[in-house]
Amino acid sequence: MSRSAQEIQGWMIDRLGRLMGVPPRELDPHEPVRRYGLDSIALVAFVTDLEEWAGYRFTSNPLDDHPTVAALAAFLAEVAAKGRQERK
């Protein structure tokens, strides 16, 4: 399933908010995710949930290459778009 960067970003903000117990509106998608102080267990849970939801398996920690929600959402939307093109 192909998702837009905006839809992916919305899902990630919502999930991070639930993991941290804060309203999603308090999270800035342009700030590094690690800035929010998630421990390693919460970060792994976030990435695992994202992989399952997006249907994409990361080969390394995605936050190393795409440290913000906005950057990671754009990356996943690009991957989805390329996948759609390859299936045609």
N, C-alpha and C positions, 0 to 999 in steps of 0.2 A: 504494500500500500504506500502510495506517495503522499507525503505530507509537506505542507509549506513551512518555511522557516518560522513564520508567525505562530502556527499551530504547535510546532515543536517547542518553541520558546515558551509558549503559554503552559504547556505540559510540564516543562522543566521547572519553571517558576513555581507552579502549584506544588509539585513534588518536593522541591527544596523547602518551601514554606511549611509543608506538613512534617518533613523531617526535623526541622528546626523549631517548630511550634510558633511560627510568626506569620502574620498575614502576608500573602504573596505581594501585595502592593508595596511592602517595605523592602522588597528585593529589587536591586537594580541589575538588569540584564547585561549592563556594560561594565560591571565590576567583576573582578576575578571571583570565581565560586569559592576558592579557598579563603577569601577574605571573610567569609561568614563564619568561620571557625568550626566547620563540621569536623568531627573526628574521623579517623580512617574507616571505621566501621560504617558510619553514615555515608561517607563518600563512595564506598564499595556498594552499598545498598542503592544509592542513587544511580550509579553507572549500570549496575545489573538491571535495575528496573527500566532504565532508559533503553538498554539493549533489547530487552523483551518487548517494550512498547513500540520501539522504532523498527524492530526486526533487523537490526544491524549489529554485528559482533565486532567490537573494537579489538585490535591486536595489541594495543598498549593503552596506557592511561590517556583517555581523550583530553583530559584537562591539562596535560603537558603541552599539547599542540594548540588547543582551543580553550584557553583559560576562563572565558566568560560564557554565560548562557547564550548571549547573542552570537558569538563566534561559533560555538558548538552547534547551535541550531542552524546557522547558515551552512556549516559543513555537512550536516546530516541532510538538509534539503537538497544540497548539490549532489550528494551521493544518490539520493532517491531519484533525482532528475536524470542523472546519468544512467541509472538502472532502467528507467523507463525507456530511454533512447536505445539502449542495447537490446531490449526485448522486442523492439519493432522490427 
